[in-house]
Amino acid sequence: MLTEALEHLVKGIVDSPDDVEVTSTRNRRGELMEVRVNPDDLGRVIGRGGRTAKALRYVINALSDEGSVRVDVIETDR
């Protein structure tokens, strides 16, 4: 559910929603969600001073039942 929620939020922000890809992995420290976007949309997802990325992390952690979820934004070279 968290993966779909994050993907939906990010697709609403970017100009190239078809390039948005969210993957989720588990490790001993918890869940890691990686968001890959078009290089032209990277600034939109991070936001001024990281505000948008911080807001996305806040929302996803609020939706999480298990505690802390790490969200990383990664640029792709498509």
C-alpha distances in whole Angstrom, upper triangle without the diagonal:
4,5,5,6,9,10,11,12,14,15,17,19,21,23,22,19,19,20,16,15,12,12,11,13,15,18,20,20,16,13,14,12,15,15,18,20,23,26,27,24,23,25,23,20,22,24,28,28,24,23,20,19,19,18,15,15,16,13,10,12,13,9,9,11,13,14,15,13,15,14,17,18,21,23,24,27,27
4,5,5,6,8,10,11,12,14,16,17,19,22,21,18,19,18,15,13,10,10,9,12,13,16,18,17,13,10,11,9,12,12,15,17,21,23,25,21,21,22,21,17,19,21,24,24,21,20,17,15,16,15,11,11,12,10,7,9,10,7,7,10,11,12,12,10,12,11,14,15,18,20,21,25,25
4,5,5,6,9,10,11,12,14,16,17,20,18,15,15,15,12,9,6,7,7,10,13,16,19,18,14,11,10,7,9,9,12,14,18,21,22,19,18,21,19,16,18,20,24,24,20,20,17,15,16,16,12,12,14,12,9,12,13,11,11,13,14,15,14,11,12,10,12,13,15,18,18,22,21
4,6,5,6,9,10,10,12,15,16,18,17,13,14,15,11,10,8,10,10,14,16,20,22,21,18,14,14,11,12,11,14,15,18,21,22,19,19,21,19,16,19,21,25,25,22,21,18,16,18,16,13,14,16,13,11,14,15,12,12,15,17,18,17,14,15,13,15,15,17,19,19,23,22
4,5,5,6,9,10,11,13,15,18,17,14,16,16,13,12,10,12,12,16,17,21,23,21,18,15,14,11,13,12,15,16,19,21,22,18,19,20,18,15,17,19,22,23,20,18,15,14,15,13,10,11,13,9,8,11,12,9,11,14,16,16,16,13,14,12,15,15,18,20,21,24,23
4,5,5,6,9,10,11,13,16,15,12,14,14,10,10,7,10,11,14,16,19,22,20,17,13,12,9,10,8,11,12,16,18,19,15,15,17,15,11,14,16,19,20,16,16,12,11,13,11,7,9,11,9,7,11,12,10,11,15,16,16,15,12,12,9,11,11,14,16,17,21,21
4,6,5,6,9,10,11,14,12,9,11,11,7,7,6,9,11,15,18,21,24,22,19,16,14,10,10,8,10,10,14,16,17,14,14,16,14,11,14,17,20,21,18,18,14,13,15,14,10,12,15,12,11,14,16,14,15,18,19,19,18,15,15,12,13,12,13,15,15,19,18
4,6,5,6,9,11,13,13,9,11,12,9,10,10,13,15,18,21,24,27,25,22,18,17,14,14,11,13,13,15,18,18,15,16,18,15,12,16,17,21,22,19,18,14,14,16,14,11,14,15,12,12,15,16,14,16,19,21,21,20,17,17,14,16,15,17,18,18,21,20
4,6,5,7,9,13,13,10,13,14,10,12,11,14,15,19,21,24,27,24,22,18,17,13,14,11,13,12,15,17,17,13,14,15,12,10,13,14,17,19,16,14,11,11,13,11,8,11,12,10,10,14,14,13,15,19,20,20,18,16,16,13,14,13,16,17,18,21,21
4,5,5,6,10,10,8,11,10,7,9,9,13,15,18,21,24,26,24,22,18,16,13,12,8,10,9,11,14,14,10,11,12,9,7,10,12,16,17,14,14,10,10,13,11,8,11,13,12,12,15,16,15,17,21,22,21,19,16,15,12,12,10,12,13,15,18,17
4,5,6,8,8,5,8,9,7,9,10,14,17,20,23,26,29,27,25,21,19,15,14,11,11,9,11,14,13,10,12,14,11,10,13,14,18,20,17,17,13,13,16,15,12,15,17,15,15,18,19,18,20,23,25,24,23,19,19,15,15,13,14,15,15,18,17
4,6,8,10,7,11,12,10,13,14,17,19,23,26,29,31,29,26,23,21,18,17,13,14,12,14,16,15,11,13,14,11,10,14,14,17,20,17,16,12,13,16,14,12,15,17,14,15,19,19,18,20,24,26,25,24,21,20,17,17,15,17,17,18,21,20
4,7,9,8,12,12,10,13,14,18,20,23,26,28,31,29,26,23,21,17,16,13,13,11,12,14,12,8,10,10,7,7,10,10,14,16,14,13,9,11,14,12,11,14,16,14,15,19,19,19,21,25,26,25,23,21,20,16,16,13,15,15,17,19,19
4,6,6,9,9,8,12,14,17,20,23,26,29,32,29,27,24,21,18,16,12,11,8,9,10,9,6,8,9,6,7,11,11,15,17,15,15,12,13,16,15,13,16,19,17,18,21,22,22,23,27,28,27,25,22,21,17,16,13,14,13,14,16,15
4,6,9,9,10,14,16,20,23,26,29,32,35,33,31,27,25,21,19,15,13,10,9,11,8,7,10,11,9,10,14,14,17,20,18,18,15,16,20,19,17,20,22,21,21,25,26,25,27,31,32,31,29,26,24,20,19,16,16,14,15,16,15
4,5,6,7,11,14,18,21,24,28,30,33,32,30,26,23,20,17,13,11,8,7,10,8,7,11,13,11,12,15,16,19,22,20,20,17,17,21,20,18,21,23,22,22,25,26,25,27,30,31,31,29,25,24,20,18,15,15,13,12,13,12
4,5,5,9,12,15,18,22,25,28,31,30,27,24,21,17,15,12,11,8,9,12,11,9,12,14,12,12,15,17,20,22,20,20,16,16,20,19,16,19,21,19,19,23,24,22,24,27,28,28,26,23,22,18,17,15,15,14,13,15,13
4,6,8,12,15,18,21,25,28,31,30,28,24,22,18,16,13,11,9,9,13,13,12,14,17,15,14,18,20,23,25,23,23,20,19,23,22,19,21,24,22,21,25,26,24,25,28,29,30,28,24,23,20,19,16,15,14,13,14,11
4,6,10,13,17,20,23,26,29,28,26,22,20,16,13,10,8,6,6,10,11,9,11,14,14,13,16,18,21,23,21,22,18,17,21,21,18,20,23,22,20,24,26,24,25,28,28,28,26,23,21,17,16,13,12,11,9,10,8
4,7,10,14,17,20,23,26,25,23,19,16,13,10,7,6,5,7,11,12,10,11,14,12,11,14,16,20,21,18,19,16,14,18,18,14,16,19,18,17,20,22,20,21,24,25,25,23,19,18,14,13,11,10,10,10,12,11
4,7,10,13,17,20,23,22,20,16,14,10,8,6,5,7,10,13,15,13,13,16,15,13,15,18,22,23,20,20,17,15,18,18,15,16,19,18,16,19,21,19,19,22,22,23,21,17,16,13,12,10,10,11,10,13,12
4,7,10,14,16,20,19,16,13,10,7,6,5,6,9,12,15,17,14,14,17,16,13,15,18,22,22,19,19,16,14,16,16,13,13,16,15,13,15,18,16,16,19,19,19,17,13,12,10,10,9,10,12,12,15,15
4,7,10,13,17,16,14,10,8,6,5,7,8,12,15,17,20,18,17,20,19,16,17,21,24,24,21,22,19,16,18,19,15,15,18,17,14,16,19,17,16,18,17,18,16,13,12,10,10,11,11,13,13,17,17
4,7,10,14,13,11,7,6,4,6,9,12,15,18,20,23,20,19,22,21,18,19,22,25,25,21,22,20,17,18,18,15,14,17,16,12,14,17,15,13,15,14,15,13,10,10,9,10,12,13,16,16,20,20
4,7,10,11,9,6,5,7,8,12,14,18,21,23,26,23,21,24,24,21,21,25,28,27,23,24,22,19,20,21,18,16,19,18,15,15,18,17,14,16,14,15,13,10,10,11,12,14,15,18,18,22,22
4,7,8,6,5,6,9,11,15,17,21,25,26,29,26,24,27,27,23,23,27,29,28,24,25,24,20,21,22,19,16,19,19,15,15,18,17,14,14,12,13,12,10,10,12,14,17,17,21,22,25,26
4,5,5,6,8,11,13,17,19,23,26,27,30,28,26,28,28,25,24,28,30,28,25,26,25,22,22,23,21,18,20,21,17,16,20,19,16,16,13,14,12,11,11,13,14,18,19,22,23,26,28
4,6,8,10,14,16,20,23,26,30,30,33,31,28,30,31,27,26,30,32,30,26,28,27,23,23,25,23,19,21,22,19,17,20,20,17,17,13,13,12,12,12,15,17,20,21,25,26,29,31
4,7,9,12,15,18,21,25,28,29,31,29,26,28,28,24,23,27,28,26,23,24,24,20,19,21,20,16,18,19,16,14,18,18,15,15,11,11,9,9,9,13,14,18,20,23,25,28,30
4,7,10,13,16,20,23,27,28,30,27,25,27,27,23,22,25,28,26,22,23,22,19,18,19,17,14,16,17,13,12,15,15,11,12,8,8,7,7,8,11,13,17,19,23,24,28,29
4,7,10,13,16,20,23,25,27,24,22,24,24,20,20,23,26,24,21,21,20,17,17,18,15,12,14,15,11,10,14,13,10,11,9,9,8,5,6,9,11,14,16,20,21,25,26
4,7,10,13,16,20,21,24,21,19,21,21,17,17,20,23,22,18,19,18,14,15,16,14,11,14,15,11,11,15,14,12,14,12,12,9,6,5,6,8,11,12,16,18,21,22
4,7,10,13,17,18,21,18,16,18,18,14,15,18,21,21,17,18,16,12,14,15,11,10,13,13,10,11,14,13,12,15,14,14,11,7,6,5,6,9,10,14,15,19,20
4,6,10,13,15,17,15,13,16,16,12,13,17,20,19,16,17,15,12,14,15,12,11,15,15,12,14,17,17,15,18,18,17,14,11,8,6,5,6,7,10,11,15,16
4,7,10,12,14,12,10,13,13,9,11,14,18,18,15,16,13,10,13,14,11,11,15,15,12,15,18,17,17,20,20,19,17,13,11,7,6,5,6,8,10,13,14
4,7,9,12,10,9,12,12,10,12,15,18,19,16,18,15,13,16,17,14,15,18,18,16,19,21,21,20,24,23,23,20,17,14,11,9,6,5,6,6,10,10
4,6,8,6,6,10,10,8,11,13,17,18,15,17,14,13,16,17,14,16,19,19,18,20,23,22,23,26,26,25,23,19,17,13,11,8,7,6,6,9,9
4,5,5,7,10,10,10,12,15,18,19,17,19,16,15,19,20,17,19,22,22,21,24,26,26,26,30,30,29,26,23,20,17,14,11,9,6,6,7,7
4,5,5,8,10,10,11,14,16,18,16,18,16,15,19,20,18,20,23,23,23,25,28,27,28,32,31,30,27,24,21,18,15,11,9,6,6,7,8
4,6,7,8,10,12,13,15,17,16,18,16,16,19,20,19,21,24,24,24,26,28,28,29,33,33,32,29,26,23,19,17,13,12,9,10,10,11
4,6,5,6,9,10,13,15,14,15,12,12,16,16,15,17,20,20,20,23,25,24,26,29,30,29,26,23,20,17,15,11,11,9,10,12,12
4,5,5,6,8,11,13,11,13,11,10,14,15,14,15,18,19,19,21,23,24,24,28,28,27,23,20,18,14,12,8,8,6,9,11,13
4,6,5,6,8,10,9,11,9,10,13,14,14,16,18,19,20,22,24,24,25,29,29,28,24,22,19,16,14,10,11,10,13,15,16
4,6,5,8,11,10,10,8,9,12,12,12,15,17,17,18,20,22,22,24,28,28,27,24,21,19,16,14,11,13,12,14,16,17
4,6,9,11,8,9,6,6,10,10,9,11,14,14,14,17,19,19,20,24,25,23,20,17,15,12,11,8,10,10,13,16,17
4,7,8,5,7,5,5,8,10,9,11,13,14,15,17,19,20,21,25,25,23,19,17,15,11,10,8,10,11,14,17,19
4,6,5,5,5,7,9,10,11,13,14,15,17,19,20,21,23,26,27,25,22,20,18,15,14,11,14,14,17,20,21
4,5,6,7,9,10,12,13,15,16,18,19,21,22,24,25,29,29,27,24,22,20,17,16,14,16,17,20,22,24
4,6,8,9,9,11,14,14,15,18,19,20,21,24,25,28,28,25,22,21,18,16,15,14,16,17,21,23,25
4,6,5,6,9,10,11,12,14,16,16,18,20,21,25,24,22,19,17,15,13,12,11,14,15,18,21,23
4,6,5,6,9,10,10,12,14,15,16,19,20,23,24,21,18,17,16,13,14,13,16,17,21,24,25
4,5,5,6,9,10,11,12,14,15,17,18,22,23,21,18,16,15,12,12,11,14,15,19,22,23
4,5,5,6,9,10,11,12,14,16,17,20,20,18,15,13,11,8,9,8,11,13,17,20,21
4,5,5,6,9,10,11,12,14,15,19,19,16,13,12,11,9,10,11,14,17,20,23,25
4,5,5,6,9,10,11,12,14,18,19,16,14,13,13,11,13,13,16,18,22,25,26
4,5,5,6,9,10,11,12,16,17,15,13,11,11,8,10,10,14,16,19,23,23
4,6,5,6,8,10,10,14,14,12,9,8,7,6,9,10,14,17,20,24,25
4,6,5,6,9,10,13,14,11,10,9,10,10,13,14,18,21,23,27,28
4,5,5,6,9,12,14,12,11,10,12,11,14,15,19,21,24,27,28
4,5,5,6,10,11,10,9,7,9,8,12,13,17,20,22,26,26
4,5,5,8,9,7,6,6,8,9,13,15,19,22,24,28,29
4,6,8,10,8,9,9,12,13,16,18,22,25,27,31,32
4,7,9,9,10,10,13,13,17,18,22,25,26,30,30
4,6,6,7,7,11,12,16,18,21,25,26,30,31
4,6,9,10,14,15,19,22,25,28,30,33,34
4,7,8,12,14,18,21,24,27,29,33,33
4,7,10,13,16,20,23,26,28,32,33
4,7,10,13,16,19,23,25,29,30
4,6,10,13,16,20,22,26,27
4,7,10,13,17,19,23,24
4,7,10,13,16,20,21
4,6,10,13,16,18
4,7,10,13,15
4,6,10,12
4,7,9
4,6
4
